[in-house]
Structure formats: C-alpha cells, structure tokens
Amino acid sequence: MSSITHQSGANDVNRVTRKLKLSGVSEDQADALVSEIRQLAGMETVEYSSASASLTFVYDAAQCSVDAVEKVLNRLGAQFATSAWNRVKMGYFRFTDKNIKDNAAHRPHCCNKIPRR
C-alpha cells in the first residue's frame, strides 16, 4: 500500500510523474519555486535537486499540465533547460497531458445508439 497522501480531487488514473532539467535557478529561488508549484491544482509532490538541477513533480494530468508548471517557472525567473532531450520530453509531456485531459472529459455513449453531436 502506498504511504503517499493524495491531494483531494486527484485521480490515480490520471497521475503522471515528470522529471525535467531547469536553468536559471539560484539556491534562494529553489524553495520559493517548489512552494509555488505545489499550490497548483492537481499537483501532488514537487522535488528540486540542486545537484542535478532537475525538477521532479507528480500531478493529475486532468487538472494540471506541464505548461502550468512552465508558467510558474517563467514568472519566478527560471525556465526548463533548452537541451535537445529536454525539448523532446516537453513535447511528449504536452501531448500526453492533452490526451489525458481530453479522455477525462470524454463522455462515452452506448454502441447501439446514434453518436451525439
């Protein structure tokens, strides 16, 4: 059994873990940055490693997205690193976040009925 306490409203099915490198983060900014990101709706855990300059965060993708985290970073003067691997991961994370959000909002219909418009 998991010992993690989940934020209210967060769904296990839509939970994703992301790890990305950051640039432009000073030691003074790191704590403020982590506390600001934790305030986002659907965010569960946020950890910053100063040794590797990486941010690891877990959130409900139906409520939050990697773009919301990026907005908070930009507002505080930090950003995701611009390496090729980080850009590839960001594109993939955006794609999966959108799919999860769209699937969570989808209301299925019965197979023997005319599709809803």
C-alpha positions in Angstrom: 0.0 0.0 0.0 1.2 3.5 -0.8 2.1 5.9 2.0 1.6 9.0 -0.1 -1.4 11.1 0.8 -3.1 12.4 -2.3 -4.4 15.8 -2.7 -8.2 16.0 -2.7 -9.6 15.6 -6.2 -6.5 13.9 -7.6 -7.2 10.7 -9.6 -4.9 7.7 -9.6 -5.7 7.0 -13.3 -4.6 10.4 -14.5 -1.5 10.7 -12.3 1.8 11.3 -14.1 5.4 11.8 -13.0 7.6 14.3 -14.8 11.4 15.0 -14.4 12.9 17.9 -16.3 16.2 19.9 -16.0 16.0 23.5 -15.1 18.2 26.5 -15.8 18.4 29.9 -14.2 17.5 28.7 -10.7 19.5 30.0 -7.7 19.6 28.3 -4.3 17.5 31.2 -2.9 14.8 30.7 -5.6 14.5 26.9 -5.2 12.4 26.8 -2.1 10.0 29.6 -3.4 9.8 27.8 -6.7 8.8 24.5 -5.1 6.3 26.0 -2.8 4.6 28.0 -5.7 4.4 24.8 -7.9 2.9 22.9 -5.0 0.0 25.4 -5.0 -1.2 24.3 -8.5 -4.5 22.4 -8.6 -3.9 18.7 -9.0 -0.2 18.8 -8.0 0.8 16.2 -5.5 4.6 16.2 -5.0 7.4 18.5 -6.1 11.1 18.0 -5.5 14.0 20.0 -6.7 17.5 18.5 -6.8 20.2 21.2 -6.8 22.9 18.6 -7.6 21.4 17.7 -10.9 19.3 20.9 -11.4 16.3 18.8 -12.0 12.7 19.2 -11.0 10.6 16.1 -10.4 6.8 16.5 -9.9 3.7 14.3 -9.8 0.3 15.6 -10.7 -3.1 14.8 -12.0 -2.9 15.5 -15.7 -6.7 16.1 -16.0 -6.3 19.1 -13.7 -2.8 20.4 -14.3 -0.2 20.3 -17.1 3.4 20.8 -17.7 2.5 24.2 -19.3 1.1 25.4 -16.0 4.4 24.5 -14.3 6.3 26.3 -17.0 4.2 29.5 -16.4 5.1 29.4 -12.7 8.8 28.9 -13.6 8.8 31.8 -16.0 7.1 34.1 -13.5 9.8 33.4 -11.0 12.7 33.9 -13.4 13.6 30.2 -14.1 12.9 28.0 -17.1 13.2 24.5 -18.3 16.6 23.7 -19.8 16.8 24.1 -23.6 18.7 20.9 -24.3 17.5 18.7 -27.2 16.5 15.9 -24.8 14.5 18.3 -22.6 12.7 19.7 -25.6 11.8 16.2 -26.8 10.5 15.3 -23.4 8.5 18.5 -23.2 6.8 17.8 -26.5 5.9 14.3 -25.4 4.6 15.5 -22.0 2.4 18.2 -23.7 1.0 15.5 -26.0 0.2 13.0 -23.2 -1.2 15.8 -20.9 -3.6 16.9 -23.7 -4.7 13.3 -24.3 -5.3 12.6 -20.6 -7.3 15.8 -20.2 -9.4 15.1 -23.4 -10.0 11.5 -22.3 -11.1 12.5 -18.8 -13.6 15.0 -20.3 -15.0 12.4 -22.8 -18.5 11.0 -22.1 -18.9 7.7 -23.8 -22.1 6.7 -25.5 -23.8 3.3 -26.0 -22.8 1.4 -29.0 -26.3 0.8 -30.4 -27.3 4.5 -30.4 -26.6 7.3 -32.9 -23.5 9.2 -32.0 -24.0 12.5 -30.1 -23.3 15.7 -32.0 
